[in-house]
Amino acid sequence: MKYNIYADNAATTAMYPEVAEIMRTYFVDDFYNPSALYRQATKIRRQIKNARETIASKIGALPEEIYFTSCGSEADNWALKGFVAAHKNPVSIITSQIEHHAILNTCTFLESRGCTVIRLPVSHTGIVNHQAYEASLHELNLPSIVSIMLVNNEIGSVQPIKEMAVQAHKVNACFHTDAVQAMGHIPIDVNDLHVDMLSASAHKFHGPKGMGFLYVRNGIKIAPLIYGGGQENGMRAGTENIAGIVGMAKALELSCKNMQSDREHIAKVRQAFLYAVREANIDCIVNKAESNVEGTISLSIKNANGEMIVNRLDLLGIAIATGSACNSRDMELSSVIKALHIPMEYAVGTVRISFSADNTIGDALIVAREIAKICV
């Protein structure tokens, strides 16, 4: 039997129809360059301003603290590289072993340029080791920055960012969080979280690909990303992606509006899936923390092969993943699964199922049943 089930929403989400419709206007009709002086350009500049205000309002920020980027990876790179470039002395960086590679690889690059990088271990549930974090803060030399993701992209664990940011500020460290997997899915207020910088990507919350943003609290020094014209207050030159900017703002607006009902629905889908997995006697480890986003489920199945499971399901019309889509072609275990220290007979059989509000309980039961047919 052939299905049509998409359960890889941590990789990307379907765009809201309303977002696609509003973006079309800026591809076809209102295509003008916002830097021009004529009245059509003035209208476009106003739309950029409105979009910036909308996004800021959804995370408790000021409009001038929002900088548009091409994606979450760019925002992550800019946060770290920009902070390092803005300070004369070598920077100390604290991060975790389960960050997205946009952070991990940037840290490796900065380490080669003289920065000190501390990579914190995590528990088997994917939460940063508290004792190691506290100890690392006392090892820092100023200037310093901490970068810990809010929600993990492979197992969905939610880090205690507020507590970590407060601790970082006690030693005058800047705090950045990669919120790519969190934005639009859980409530976010940058003031409540006490973060200084935050990265997000539109296609993770039903917006367009190729669009993201970086929040930078007023007073935090980072260097410009791209030199050229005066766009983004002189911090990121280049003609603005008007359709992407407006589409991202609309997507975040809708995601926040639908958030509570979506989370309740997804929680039921998740519960049905995990119940079906247990009923099917699939010998597996559910990789999760006490606090997890509802949609992301990581299973490590004993004596299985994650890539084989994904390929077999694909033949049936079911889309899931082995881990982060950014590393889906790698044959090795992901850095996240390695950091969790899962027994090897389970680790190689790791798959990620990520549901959205578009999925049904029926979808969940089918996915679980087909996995069971392959693995039991």
GUKOLBA-665582 format. One line per field, with one value per residue (C-alpha): x, y, z; residue in one letter. Coordinates in nm, 4 decimals, decimal comma. Layout:
# GUKOLBA-665582
u	X:... $
v	Y:... $
w	Z:... $
figu	A:... $
This chain:
# GUKOLBA-665582
u	0,0000:0,1267:0,0781:0,1381:0,2558:0,5081:0,6561:0,9818:0,8645:1,1831:1,3579:1,1104:0,7412:0,4760:0,4184:0,0898:-0,1278:-0,1760:0,2013:0,2401:-0,0375:0,1035:0,4532:0,3262:0,2431:0,6083:0,7327:0,4898:0,3339:0,5285:0,8706:1,0394:1,3745:1,3067:1,6201:1,4778:1,3170:0,9902:0,6529:0,6403:0,9667:0,8325:0,5440:0,7897:1,0001:0,6839:0,6151:0,9662:0,9114:0,5773:0,7276:1,0115:0,7616:0,5470:0,8396:0,9714:0,6301:0,6072:0,9297:0,9177:1,1921:1,2267:1,2022:1,5565:1,6847:1,5697:1,8099:1,6956:1,9162:1,8949:1,8513:1,9123:2,2634:2,3585:2,2127:2,4128:2,7333:2,6766:2,6081:2,9393:3,1647:3,0172:3,0755:3,4350:3,5065:3,3698:3,6174:3,9939:4,0992:4,0526:3,7021:3,6085:3,3111:3,0950:2,8668:2,7321:2,8168:2,4662:2,4379:2,3450:2,6490:2,6003:2,7271:2,9638:3,1491:3,1630:3,3170:3,5778:3,6622:3,6895:3,9019:4,1484:4,1604:4,2639:3,9354:3,8967:3,6002:3,4469:3,2073:2,9808:2,8616:2,4936:2,2907:2,1358:1,8234:2,0088:2,0242:2,3499:2,5350:2,4674:2,7848:3,0008:2,8284:2,8821:3,2471:3,3037:3,1688:3,4469:3,7070:3,6084:3,8290:3,6496:3,5169:3,3083:2,9914:2,7718:2,5727:2,3228:2,0253:1,6741:1,5308:1,7458:1,6903:1,7209:1,5600:1,3499:1,4870:1,4231:1,7195:1,6735:1,7932:1,6595:1,8576:2,1689:2,1514:2,1121:2,4196:2,6185:2,5374:2,6740:3,0208:2,9523:2,9245:2,7008:2,4325:2,3129:2,0518:1,9744:1,5935:1,5462:1,3528:1,1647:1,0369:0,6645:0,6328:0,6741:0,6262:0,9399:1,0072:1,3671:1,3345:1,1980:1,4711:1,7373:1,9107:2,1271:2,1029:1,8660:1,8563:1,5478:1,4575:1,1248:1,0856:1,0701:0,7428:0,5553:0,7313:0,9592:1,2987:1,5928:1,4712:1,5642:1,6466:1,8901:1,7783:2,0532:1,9742:2,0520:2,3989:2,5467:2,8423:2,8724:3,0464:2,8527:2,7996:2,8176:2,9618:2,8041:2,4925:2,3107:2,0552:1,9764:2,1114:2,4455:2,4895:2,3980:2,4237:2,2274:1,8880:1,6244:1,4295:1,0935:0,8771:1,0730:1,0604:0,6875:0,6225:0,8282:0,6415:0,3055:0,4141:0,5282:0,2067:-0,0014:0,2201:0,1839:-0,1907:-0,2319:0,0340:-0,1804:-0,4286:-0,1485:0,0478:-0,2562:-0,3254:0,0383:0,0599:-0,2277:-0,0598:0,2658:0,0864:-0,0872:0,2423:0,4314:0,1413:0,1409:0,5193:0,4826:0,1910:0,3972:0,6750:0,9401:1,2571:1,3722:1,4895:1,2838:1,5422:1,3774:1,4111:1,1620:1,0738:1,0387:0,8648:0,5610:0,6325:0,9849:1,0314:1,3699:1,3698:1,6811:1,5709:1,7698:1,9523:1,8078:1,9564:1,8162:1,8971:1,7374:1,4200:1,4009:1,4484:1,1926:0,9344:1,0112:0,9137:0,5772:0,5305:0,6226:0,8860:1,0877:1,4595:1,7570:1,8486:1,9191:1,8398:2,1619:2,3601:2,1262:2,3880:2,6444:2,6836:2,8241:2,6196:2,5197:2,7030:2,3811:2,3365:2,7063:2,6799:2,3880:2,6073:2,3347:2,4439:2,5650:2,3108:2,0406:2,2239:2,2654:1,8898:1,8019:1,5242:1,3521:0,9778:0,8551:0,4845:0,3051:-0,0547:-0,1055:-0,0563:-0,3366:-0,3558:-0,4128:-0,0784:0,0926:-0,0572:0,0432:0,4030:0,4334:0,2793:0,5103:0,8183:0,7097:0,6763:1,0359:1,1912:0,9927 $
v	0,0000:0,3480:0,6337:1,0072:1,0872:1,3612:1,3222:1,5158:1,8576:1,9211:1,9358:2,1810:2,2626:2,3190:2,6870:2,8337:2,9099:3,2637:3,3106:3,1908:3,4232:3,7333:3,6594:3,6368:4,0073:4,0977:3,8740:4,0014:4,3375:4,5147:4,4139:4,7516:4,8102:4,9539:5,1698:5,3769:5,7191:5,6894:5,6243:5,2507:5,2008:5,3968:5,1505:4,8581:5,0157:5,0476:4,6754:4,5901:4,8137:4,6482:4,2990:4,3885:4,5232:4,2090:3,9739:4,1833:4,1859:3,8053:3,7592:4,0625:4,2488:4,6003:4,6374:4,7753:4,4557:4,2368:4,1763:3,9815:3,6984:3,4315:3,1437:3,0179:2,8989:3,2476:3,3935:3,1436:3,2239:3,5963:3,5778:3,4058:3,5503:3,8954:3,8875:3,7698:4,0311:4,3100:4,2355:4,2832:4,0121:3,6381:3,5309:3,2402:3,0397:2,7887:2,5619:2,2058:1,8850:1,8627:2,1979:2,2318:2,2172:2,5857:2,6406:2,3441:2,4085:2,7826:2,7150:2,4892:2,7671:3,0293:2,7949:2,7809:3,1612:3,1722:3,1498:2,9131:2,6761:2,4669:2,1970:2,0824:1,7224:1,6384:1,3811:1,0779:1,2927:1,5653:1,8289:2,0158:1,8932:2,1580:2,1019:2,1161:2,4376:2,6072:2,5032:2,6275:2,9715:3,0141:2,9203:3,2006:3,4886:3,8018:3,8736:3,5562:3,4194:3,1190:2,9575:2,6884:2,5885:2,6259:2,3107:2,0329:1,9628:1,5827:1,4825:1,7895:1,8413:2,1888:2,3376:2,5517:2,8585:3,1163:2,9749:2,9330:3,2882:3,4344:3,2399:3,3573:3,7200:3,6858:3,6449:3,9103:3,6582:3,7241:3,4590:3,3419:3,0753:2,8929:2,8951:2,7559:2,4487:2,6457:2,9542:2,9319:2,6067:2,7171:3,0613:3,2754:3,6038:3,7205:3,9277:3,6401:3,4120:3,6780:3,6029:3,8607:3,7071:3,4588:3,2895:3,1760:3,0353:3,0908:2,7521:2,5799:2,7580:2,7321:3,0241:3,0494:2,8855:3,1218:3,3561:3,3955:3,6551:3,7350:3,9134:4,1261:4,3012:4,6734:4,7300:4,3984:4,4609:4,2530:4,3362:4,3792:4,0618:4,2137:4,5514:4,7529:4,9682:5,0786:4,7994:4,6510:4,9622:4,9124:4,5645:4,3444:4,5043:4,3821:4,4421:4,3046:3,9850:4,1595:3,8543:3,6483:3,9161:3,9718:3,5974:3,5221:3,7818:3,6430:3,2857:3,3779:3,5682:3,2643:3,0187:3,2155:3,2497:2,8742:2,7651:2,6441:2,4468:2,3058:2,1896:2,0191:1,8387:1,7369:1,6086:1,3703:1,2546:1,1972:1,0034:0,7816:0,7099:0,6175:0,4017:0,2170:0,1679:0,0118:-0,2068:-0,3329:-0,4401:-0,2427:-0,2709:0,0901:0,3839:0,7033:0,9819:1,2626:1,4979:1,5870:1,8891:1,8186:1,9841:1,7750:1,7097:1,5661:1,1980:1,0250:0,6458:0,4299:0,0818:-0,2235:-0,4177:-0,1984:0,0362:0,3876:0,4558:0,1292:0,2144:0,5565:0,4060:0,1313:0,3829:0,6103:0,3302:0,3266:0,7028:0,7857:1,0540:1,0458:1,1030:0,9502:1,2839:1,6389:1,6952:1,8970:1,5774:1,3188:1,2001:1,1227:0,7517:0,8040:0,8529:1,2130:1,4180:1,4316:1,0544:1,0119:1,2662:1,0776:0,7647:0,5331:0,1669:0,0968:-0,1807:0,0862:0,3957:0,2768:0,2232:0,5836:0,7547:1,0891:1,1293:1,4879:1,5673:1,8952:2,0102:1,8742:1,5174:1,3030:1,0292:0,7983:0,9062:0,8283:0,4809:0,4000:0,5145:0,3104:0,0041:0,0182:0,0640:-0,2401:-0,4452:-0,3580:-0,4012:-0,6593 $
w	0,0000:-0,0882:0,1584:0,1469:0,4986:0,5714:0,9213:0,8896:1,0046:1,2013:0,8621:0,7119:0,7292:0,4643:0,4011:0,5177:0,2095:0,3424:0,3449:-0,0126:-0,1233:0,0429:-0,0905:-0,4474:-0,4366:-0,3808:-0,6587:-0,9205:-0,8334:-0,5579:-0,6875:-0,6332:-0,4653:-0,1173:-0,1351:-0,4219:-0,3699:-0,5608:-0,3982:-0,4805:-0,2922:0,0035:0,0250:0,0261:0,3016:0,5082:0,4658:0,5875:0,8891:0,9637:0,9319:1,1687:1,4218:1,3934:1,4519:1,7416:1,9087:1,8990:2,0988:2,3280:2,1410:2,0021:1,6219:1,5971:1,7634:1,4704:1,1799:0,8741:0,7468:0,4773:0,7249:1,0764:0,9940:0,8817:1,2008:1,4106:1,2224:1,2532:1,6271:1,7022:1,4321:1,4769:1,8517:1,8083:1,5388:1,7585:2,0395:2,0168:2,2622:2,1938:2,2930:2,5195:2,3910:2,5784:2,3803:2,4039:2,2240:2,0719:1,8974:1,5319:1,3046:1,2258:1,5803:1,6158:1,2912:1,3526:1,6939:1,5321:1,2856:1,5590:1,7674:1,4786:1,4927:1,8585:2,0471:2,3424:2,3026:2,5821:2,4581:2,7385:2,7793:2,8113:3,0024:2,8334:2,7938:2,6053:2,8793:2,9380:3,2471:3,5105:3,7125:3,3999:3,2929:3,6279:3,6316:3,2754:3,3605:3,6156:3,3537:3,1182:3,0205:2,9072:2,6531:2,6436:2,4888:2,5652:2,2814:2,3827:2,1669:2,3077:2,1448:2,0036:1,6347:1,6638:1,9918:2,0773:2,4295:2,5746:2,7588:3,0756:2,8861:3,1308:3,4234:3,2087:3,0746:3,4238:3,5378:3,2340:3,3037:3,6586:3,5040:3,2360:2,9525:2,6527:2,5912:2,2490:2,1807:1,8584:1,8645:1,5121:1,6325:1,8987:1,7190:1,6460:1,8434:2,2045:2,3630:2,3444:2,5214:2,4967:2,8127:3,0166:2,8791:2,9501:2,6186:2,4417:2,0931:1,9319:1,5890:1,3971:1,0557:0,8785:0,7097:1,0484:1,1325:0,8015:0,6369:0,3313:0,2932:0,2565:0,5317:0,8975:1,1572:1,4350:1,7497:1,9060:2,2321:2,2308:2,3738:2,2531:2,0226:1,7060:1,3800:1,0535:0,8538:0,5036:0,4079:0,1298:0,1406:0,4513:0,4735:0,8164:0,9849:0,8119:0,9612:0,6644:0,3231:0,0231:-0,1318:0,1002:0,0257:0,0519:-0,0195:0,2318:0,5005:0,4698:0,4409:0,7526:0,9569:0,8438:0,9200:1,2708:1,3314:1,2301:1,4182:1,7393:1,6876:1,6327:1,8822:2,1700:1,9600:1,7446:2,0488:2,1968:1,8685:1,8144:2,1726:2,0976:1,7760:1,9663:2,2402:1,9841:1,8082:2,1256:2,2462:1,9131:1,9371:2,2822:2,1725:1,8775:2,1168:1,9304:2,1381:2,1413:2,3467:2,3250:2,3368:2,5269:2,8196:3,0911:2,8765:2,5041:2,2127:2,1261:1,7607:1,7638:1,8522:1,8413:1,8549:1,8827:1,7781:1,8827:1,6112:1,3374:1,0782:1,0743:0,7099:0,6032:0,7962:0,6320:0,2841:0,3402:0,4624:0,1698:-0,0675:0,1101:0,0772:0,4372:0,5018:0,8248:0,8957:1,0698:1,2296:1,1221:0,7540:0,7272:0,7863:0,6354:0,3841:0,6531:0,7232:1,0729:1,3883:1,4447:1,7063:1,9078:1,9291:2,0100:2,2926:2,4484:2,4858:2,3597:2,3395:1,9868:1,9223:1,9635:1,8334:1,4733:1,4562:1,5397:1,3457:1,3926:1,3431:1,3606:1,3439:1,2784:1,3066:0,9536:1,0777:1,2157:1,4754:1,1808:1,0348:1,3652:1,3858:1,0280:1,0789:1,3982:1,2334:0,9328:1,1517:1,3484:1,0291:0,9418:1,2869:1,4824 $
figu	M:K:Y:N:I:Y:A:D:N:A:A:T:T:A:M:Y:P:E:V:A:E:I:M:R:T:Y:F:V:D:D:F:Y:N:P:S:A:L:Y:R:Q:A:T:K:I:R:R:Q:I:K:N:A:R:E:T:I:A:S:K:I:G:A:L:P:E:E:I:Y:F:T:S:C:G:S:E:A:D:N:W:A:L:K:G:F:V:A:A:H:K:N:P:V:S:I:I:T:S:Q:I:E:H:H:A:I:L:N:T:C:T:F:L:E:S:R:G:C:T:V:I:R:L:P:V:S:H:T:G:I:V:N:H:Q:A:Y:E:A:S:L:H:E:L:N:L:P:S:I:V:S:I:M:L:V:N:N:E:I:G:S:V:Q:P:I:K:E:M:A:V:Q:A:H:K:V:N:A:C:F:H:T:D:A:V:Q:A:M:G:H:I:P:I:D:V:N:D:L:H:V:D:M:L:S:A:S:A:H:K:F:H:G:P:K:G:M:G:F:L:Y:V:R:N:G:I:K:I:A:P:L:I:Y:G:G:G:Q:E:N:G:M:R:A:G:T:E:N:I:A:G:I:V:G:M:A:K:A:L:E:L:S:C:K:N:M:Q:S:D:R:E:H:I:A:K:V:R:Q:A:F:L:Y:A:V:R:E:A:N:I:D:C:I:V:N:K:A:E:S:N:V:E:G:T:I:S:L:S:I:K:N:A:N:G:E:M:I:V:N:R:L:D:L:L:G:I:A:I:A:T:G:S:A:C:N:S:R:D:M:E:L:S:S:V:I:K:A:L:H:I:P:M:E:Y:A:V:G:T:V:R:I:S:F:S:A:D:N:T:I:G:D:A:L:I:V:A:R:E:I:A:K:I:C:V $
